[in-house]
Amino acid sequence: MSTEVQPRQRSPRPSLRRDWSLSATLAGFVAVVVSYAGPLLVVLEAARAAELSSAQTASWVWAISVGSGITCVLCSWWFRQPVMVAWSIPGAALLITSLGNYTFSDAIGAYIVTAILGLLLGVTGLFGKILDAIPKPITAAVLAGVLLPFSIQVAPSVVENPAPAGALVVGYLLGKRFVPRYAVFVAMASGIAVAWISGAITSVSPDFGLTVPVLTMPTFSWAAIAGISIPLLIVTAAGQNAPGLAMMKTANFPPHDRGLLGASGVASVLFAPFGSHALNLAAVTAGIATSPEAHPEHRRRYIAGIACGAFYIVFGAFASTIVTLFSAIPPGMISALAGVALLGALQGSMFDSMHQGNYQPAVIEAALITLVVTVSGIQPFGIVSAFWGILVGVVSFGILRRRPR
């Protein structure tokens, strides 16, 4: 009797057409909105403090937007993960006080040095090995500490802007009740509608012309390298890439640290001459793209990363226009939007930081210490609290844990 061999069932090949979803696309859009609404203002303040020209400022915004966008699209497609790349927020904050001390060409040279060092740290796998050696509850606590301040700002935002921010929160709750996948979009639409009706949105006259990037030839000085490159490398690695990789792991997307950090490092080198200070993995917006609200199917959430990158590129092309338009939205409403959009990611990271699992009890106490230090916002020597949270947490665990006898 002959036995017919049945063909082996194969899982369908990934397809943008099949995997596309409106919820993932909207998650990518919201991630871009959150990035522009808050972190972009830090960049603009640094440009103002350094007295950069309007052309240089627009080029800076163009570079971080287009550079982030291209990297998001390529990495999300290649790794089939919602890879979120953005510009260094603590790095931009660092530049508020330091950028004006150097010529802009020296600053560009310092950006390139930072990018090359970060690239080497990433592609050698050293950064990933260091992160893997840290217990998951501690890295989750760092992430929770990074996200918590955003969610805490929801209540003050509602008090300061009760109409738009309050409508946004109500829209979020109703969205979670009836259309969970679109809850953040419902929240954003509700807030903007009420802000428009109440007159909270100011009138602006944007120029819809394409932004022309400005190429600045780099020069190199030891003073700028010491004053910008080294601090920028530390705050970007500790304050952005570490939480970014932790977010990927928490959301069950095994991060390809060498490829992701290598790609963001290459993009940083290429876009630095146009003003980009540092591109890195994002933690805050990754919480939006990796959440179930982006799509219930885990494997289809990579579309949110591709959508985010596409929106970054479009927005970057009209950088000057986008900056003008976002200045019209009440800041309190944007803070509330970021806070509610990150509640899901915050919940997951809080659980992982306090869930003992197979770890010693000492690791939970160390994770709690990590959370407290990270939330504190301390910045000794200009280094952000996320770095100190990891450092104190690891040291605490080393002291508290019991060695096997």
Secondary structure as UniProt FT lines:
FT   HELIX           16..19
FT   HELIX           22..37
FT   HELIX           39..49
FT   TURN            50..51
FT   HELIX           54..79
FT   STRAND          85..87
FT   HELIX           89..98
FT   HELIX           99..101
FT   HELIX           104..123
FT   HELIX           126..132
FT   HELIX           136..152
FT   HELIX           154..160
FT   HELIX           162..178
FT   HELIX           180..182
FT   HELIX           183..198
FT   HELIX           222..224
FT   HELIX           225..229
FT   HELIX           230..236
FT   HELIX           237..241
FT   HELIX           242..250
FT   TURN            251..252
FT   HELIX           257..271
FT   HELIX           272..274
FT   STRAND          279..281
FT   HELIX           284..289
FT   TURN            292..294
FT   HELIX           298..300
FT   HELIX           302..317
FT   HELIX           319..326
FT   TURN            327..328
FT   HELIX           331..341
FT   HELIX           343..354
FT   TURN            357..358
FT   HELIX           361..376
FT   HELIX           380..382
FT   HELIX           385..400
//
